[in-house]
Structure formats: C-alpha cells, structure tokens
Amino acid sequence: MCEHTGSKWSPVIDDGDDFTQLQYESAWSPNNETLLKLSEITGWKITNEYEEPGVGFEGTYICET
C-alpha cells in the first residue's frame, strides 16, 4: 500500500453520483503531491481535507486543472 498510495493502510472508497470519496489514514503528512499528479492525469477536481488532532495540524488542499 505504501508504495502505491503513500499510506500503509488501505483506503475506504465511497462512490456517489458525481463524486468519489477516498478516506485513508497516514502515519506521515498528507500525500498532496500524489493527489496533484492524479488531478493532472485525470482532470478531476480533488479536495483533500486532513487533520492531526494530537498536534493541531489540519488544512485543506485543492487540486484543479
């Protein structure tokens, strides 16, 4: 998993009518560079909301091509 997704845990995927939600946990920082590359390849708008409550680290990263 780590080699392909940047996370050692499998993601949870929820497909909606006009969106796909991918939820995962990572022991490291958010893998925004992977999401940016995915957005460039597919043309998808990707919004990544992340948080680490233990240290107060949180944010939103948006990719649009």
C-alpha positions as CSV (number, residue, x, y, z in Angstrom):
1,M,0.0,0.0,0.0
2,C,2.7,2.5,0.9
3,E,4.4,2.2,-2.5
4,H,1.2,2.9,-4.4
5,T,-0.7,5.3,-2.1
6,G,1.8,6.9,0.3
7,S,-0.1,5.3,3.2
8,K,0.4,1.9,4.9
9,W,-3.4,1.5,5.4
10,S,-6.0,0.6,2.8
11,P,-8.3,3.4,1.8
12,V,-12.1,3.4,2.2
13,I,-13.9,4.3,-1.0
14,D,-17.5,5.7,-1.3
15,D,-18.8,6.3,-4.8
16,G,-21.6,8.9,-5.1
17,D,-23.5,10.0,-8.2
18,D,-21.0,12.7,-9.2
19,F,-18.1,12.2,-6.8
20,T,-15.9,9.6,-5.3
21,Q,-14.8,9.9,-1.6
22,L,-11.5,8.3,-0.7
23,Q,-10.7,8.2,3.0
24,Y,-7.4,6.9,4.5
25,E,-5.1,7.3,7.4
26,S,-1.4,8.0,7.0
27,A,1.4,7.9,9.6
28,W,3.0,10.8,7.7
29,S,2.0,14.1,6.2
30,P,-0.9,14.3,3.6
31,N,0.2,13.0,0.2
32,N,-0.8,16.1,-1.6
33,E,1.8,15.7,-4.4
34,T,0.2,12.3,-5.3
35,L,-3.2,13.9,-5.4
36,L,-1.9,16.8,-7.6
37,K,-0.5,14.3,-10.1
38,L,-3.8,12.3,-10.1
39,S,-5.6,15.6,-10.8
40,E,-3.3,16.4,-13.6
41,I,-3.7,13.0,-15.2
42,T,-7.5,12.7,-14.9
43,G,-8.7,16.4,-14.9
44,W,-10.6,15.7,-11.7
45,K,-11.1,18.4,-9.0
46,I,-9.6,16.9,-5.8
47,T,-10.2,18.3,-2.4
48,N,-8.1,16.8,0.4
49,E,-9.1,17.7,4.0
50,Y,-6.7,16.5,6.6
51,E,-6.1,16.8,10.3
52,E,-3.8,15.5,13.1
53,P,-5.7,16.4,16.3
54,G,-2.8,15.4,18.5
55,V,-0.6,18.3,17.4
56,G,-3.3,20.6,15.9
57,F,-2.2,20.1,12.3
58,E,-5.0,20.5,9.8
59,G,-5.9,22.0,6.4
60,T,-7.5,21.7,3.0
61,Y,-5.6,21.1,-0.2
62,I,-7.5,21.7,-3.5
63,C,-6.3,20.5,-7.0
64,E,-8.0,21.8,-10.1
65,T,-6.6,21.6,-13.6
